[in-house]
């Protein structure tokens, strides 16, 4: 009974999440995302923020300043105010790359970042597939074996054969 109550409470509170996802994107992809002075990875990147009751009642969320920095040196800042009424389930902001020198350098770097993400994705998929194979083998090894015995009357007795699966 206690387990059912815990499961019910877990399901109930999971539906009352106070997190808000913001996806920071750029055109050209691959800009470094720096928020509050900390590197958060390459765009596109999704960050999750907690929404306070004050923010919820105001109808907007204010975040720390986040900036896109391309390898060419081009920079631009993302918004810090997010309309919770207009975008209640999260938001994606895409910054266009400023019209400055170094576009080719940034485009080449974006391609390298995409290749790196693809390699990471493939490595994760391979690791996941191996984990499933290991789990399947473990289940197979720990499953009790079943022995079937088949007996037939033979000349003057009984002939039995056993097969284990």
N, C-alpha and C positions, 0 to 999 in steps of 0.2 A: 504494500500500500504506500509506504514512504517513497518507494522508487517512482510510482506513478505520479505522486505529488511533485517530486523533483523534476520529472520530465515535463509535466504541465507548466511549472513555473519557468523552466528553461525556454519552452516554446513561447510562452507569454512574453517574457522579457526580450526574446530575440526579435519579436515584432516591433518593439519599442526602441529601436536603435536611435541614438542621437548622433551618429556619424554622418558626415556629408563628404561625398567624393568630388574632388575637383581634378579634372584632367588638364594638365598644362601641355599644350601642343604648339608647334611652330611650323611654319612653312618657309623654309627648308627644315625638315626634321633633323634631329641630332644636336641641337643646341644644348649646352649644359644648363640645367635648371638649378639656380642658386636661390634658396629661400632663407631669409634671416641670416645670411652669411654662411649657410651650410649647403654643400653640394648634395642634390637630391637625385642625380642621375641625368640621363639624356632624354630629351623630349621625343615622343610623348611620354609623360609620366603622370600617374594618378596618385594624389595624396588624399588621405582621409583626415578630416577635421571633426572634432567634437563640437556639437552645437549646444551652447548654454541656453538656459531658459530665457535669459535676457535677450540673446540674439534671436531666439525664436519669436519672442513677443515683439521685437523691433521689426522683424521680417527680413533682416539681412545679417550676413556673417561677414565679419572683418578678419582678414588673415594677415600674416606677416608679408612683407614685400617679397615677391619672387621675380627673378630676372632671368631672361634667356641670354646666354652668352655663346655666340658662335665662334668657331676656331679662328675665323678671320679677324676677330676682334669686334664685330658688330654686336650690339646689345640693344635690348628693349625690355621694358617692365610690364608685367601682367597686372591686371586689376587687383585690388585688395578688398573690394566690397562686392558681395555676392547676394543677389536678390533671392531669398528663400521662397517667396511667394511665386515668383515667375519660374524659378527652377527648383522645385521642391525635392527632386530626386538626385540632385547633383548637376554639375555643369562641366562643359569643355570649352576652354578658351584657346583659340589658335591665333598666335601672333605672326604676322607676316615678317619676313626678314627685312630689316631696313635696307633701303636702296643705297648701299655702300659698296666699295670695292671688296673683292674676295669671294664673290658668289661661287665661282668654280671650286674654290677650296672648300667652302661649306657644303656644296653639293657632293663632292667626293667624300668628305668626312661622313655625311649622312648615309651614303652608300655603305661605308665601312661599319658604321653603327648598326645598320640594318642587317648586314652579314653577321656581325657578332651576336645580335639578338637571335637570328635564325640558328646559329650554331648552338647557343645556349638552349634554345627550345628543343633542338634535336637531341642534345645531350640529356636534357630533362626527360624527354619522351623515351629515350633508350633506357635510362635509369628506372623509369616507371615501369616499362615493359619487363625489365629484368626482375624488379620487385614482385610483379604479378606472377612471373614464372616461378620465382622462389617460393612465393606463397602457395601457388598451386601444387608444387612438388612437395612442400611441407605438409599440406593437407592430404595429399595422396599417400605420403609416407606414414602419416599418423592415423589414417583411416583403417579400422580393423579389417582384417582379411576375412573373406567368406569362403568356406569350404563346402562344396557340394559333393555329396556321395550318392552314387548311382549303383544300385544293386540289382542283379538279375539272377534268376535261377539258372544254374548250370548243371551239367551232368553230375548228379549225385550231390549237389551242394549249391552254394550261393557265390556268385562272382561279383565283387564290388570294386568300383574305381572311384577315386576321389580327385576333384579338381579344385584348386584354390585360385580365387580371383582377388 
